Amino acid sequence: MNQTLIYTIVFLSSLGVISAAILYIVAQKFKVEEDPRIDAVEEVLPKSNCGGCGFPGCRAFAEACVKSEDFSALHCPVGGNAVMQSVGAILGRQVEERDPYIAVVRCSGSFEYRKKTNIYDGASSCTIAASLYGGDTGCAYGCVGMGECVDACTFDAMYMDEKTGLPVVIEDKCTACNACVKACPKNIIELWPKGKKNRRIYVACINEDKAGPARKSCEVACIGCAKCFDECKFEAIVMKANLAYIDGEKCKLCRKCVDVCPTNSILEVNFPPKKEKLQKPVKKEATATAAAGSASAILPGAEPDVAVMEPPQENAPRPKKPSPVIKPKTQTEDPESAGSNQSNIENGSDQ
């Protein structure tokens, strides 16, 4: 009995040693050498594993950076330009700086502008509600309002506004990781350039219906009137499917499209209020002075000391017109009759 136990232990131990040796030999023969720079690149990454770069985690992004010769298609939205500069310094490559992006909600249909037409009684999930029907309002394109995008954000950069029923992005916390964009079943969230001084202009509507149904379902819906398209001089606005779209890369932030939008569906963010152009009131004194100047103009050939007529004052009594002077009519004598009369006088004196 003891010998059987000893043989079993020896056999199993020998089998384990032989298997370990075989595995070691195979591992050495077929091992894949990994570039040590991958670990160095991964150390400088934020390790959020958000997937905003398009890869499943920071490790995969580090591998792509090491293997790639060009960084034009690679960018870490969470780390931004500072992290990418560190990656470029490790790999000895130049990295072009990119403008930071931020998530924007392209829907302005709050409770005030988009009235509810029914009550949803089901699972509190945007994906489930959107797959079942168009929504609890007349707009089938707008936000469902159940906060699935807020749950997807790992940086606490979003919250649901109870007054409007729409998600709100906290600009200081948003890293443009693209998680909320993927989570929204209505595709109303989009990554947008932050712009100069954190200012941006975009159309907060994705309703592709015609003007009548779109305006009936939401008061601030884009009606596809193309007034913004005609006003833009930089070709930053395109019209497609009864909807205006602004290209954030071409937009010069002139705000002319905002002024001509009849439904206020174009939003301007972080802009100072426009100064109203005040029209100067016309003063009565200026009018009187102008009238006096025109009356005092000297005609050609007139003497400079000619008396100048003063302009009439308001509510002044009008001068009475002088009565016309009637002159007595004088009889005009005919030259022939006058001569005959003179001759008759002379004849009478002779007699």
Secondary structure as UniProt FT lines:
FT   HELIX           2..29
FT   HELIX           36..44
FT   TURN            52..53
FT   HELIX           58..67
FT   TURN            72..73
FT   TURN            77..79
FT   HELIX           80..91
FT   STRAND          101..105
FT   TURN            111..113
FT   HELIX           126..132
FT   HELIX           148..152
FT   STRAND          158..160
FT   TURN            162..164
FT   STRAND          167..169
FT   TURN            171..173
FT   HELIX           179..183
FT   TURN            185..186
FT   STRAND          189..193
FT   HELIX           196..198
FT   STRAND          200..203
FT   HELIX           211..217
FT   TURN            219..220
FT   HELIX           227..231
FT   STRAND          237..239
FT   STRAND          244..246
FT   TURN            248..250
FT   HELIX           256..260
FT   STRAND          266..269
FT   HELIX           284..295
FT   TURN            300..301
FT   TURN            304..305
FT   TURN            314..315
FT   HELIX           335..350
//
